[in-house]
Amino acid sequence: MTTERLVPISIVGARGRMGKTLIREIVLSDSMILEAAVDREGGAGLGQDAGRLAGLHDIGVTVVDDLRPRRNSVVVDFSLAPATDANIRRCVEAGVPLVLGTTGLQKSTRELLRSASREIAIVSAANFSVGVTLLTKIAGLVAGSLGESWDAELLEIHHSHKRDAPSGTALRIAKAVAKATGRELEGVMRTDRAGEQARPRERGEIGVAAVRGGDSIGEHTLMFLAEGERLELTHRAFDRAIFARGALRAARWVAGKAPGLYSMADVIGLGDLG
Ligand code: NAD
């Protein structure tokens, strides 16, 4: 029998691909309970039992369109970028921790996140997989050791429904590479090399290319190219459950933590990702 406290969790974006996966993982776990399942107003699925919506049995929690987290619970948000500001504010009002997986966030949302983290504990990650968290850490170590004489380029592949490009994960990996070589990503990232933008590669650029199609859950390959050799670091996700399990591990970790903005690297004890 487990002696761990059951962590009540509210899922925002409950009807989505990630939302349903998160609900399944919570229902099948013995250390968490689903407190609420929230999605936007209107559309199919509202008022339906969350367990059934997720492809399991009835669990007595219906999908609602209003986030009202209770004390001692944790909110896990995998919705869409425009919804994020309101969800962050709700968590601050209620004084509950937030695990934020939504990507494609506006600069103003990232600023709101930083100010909210002075009042509540927040774990924010573009990718909650343990493998990608390690890849990001390794990317910085390799980039720092190779220096700018090796050209760093990133390729990411995602399913055709993905709204943002490049992926938040690709941006995070590229940021770690830039930081390890003493640069800001904004000044060195190239996402378009076609038409008017075409020109020979400049030393120090970090190219990031996005492929969209099929049902790919997410693949990231970081290449370091040099004269006569190429080093490639690849992560491939085969199951959305890896993100859900990572986010729920973060939710259990952040329950009761002091206010602050934490990363998945903090959750798994890797320290600063760069
Ligand atoms: P999806 O489109 O399948 O689901 C999004 C859900 O959010 C939908 O059900 C939609 O109705 C709901 N939503 C929209 N506006 C809302 C609002 N105002 N309030 C509540 N719910 C609202 O998308 P998905 O594939 O499940 O991905 C969701 C997000 O998670 C995306 O930003 C995606 O990039 C991100 N993601 C992050 C990770 C990670 O590890 N951090 C992994 C996978 C996906």
Residues whose N, C-alpha, C, O or C-beta is under 5 A from the ligand:
A	BS01	NAD	V12 G13 R15 G16 R17 M18 G19 V38 D39 R40 F78 S79 L80 A83 G101 T102 T103 A125 A126 N127 F128 S129 F243
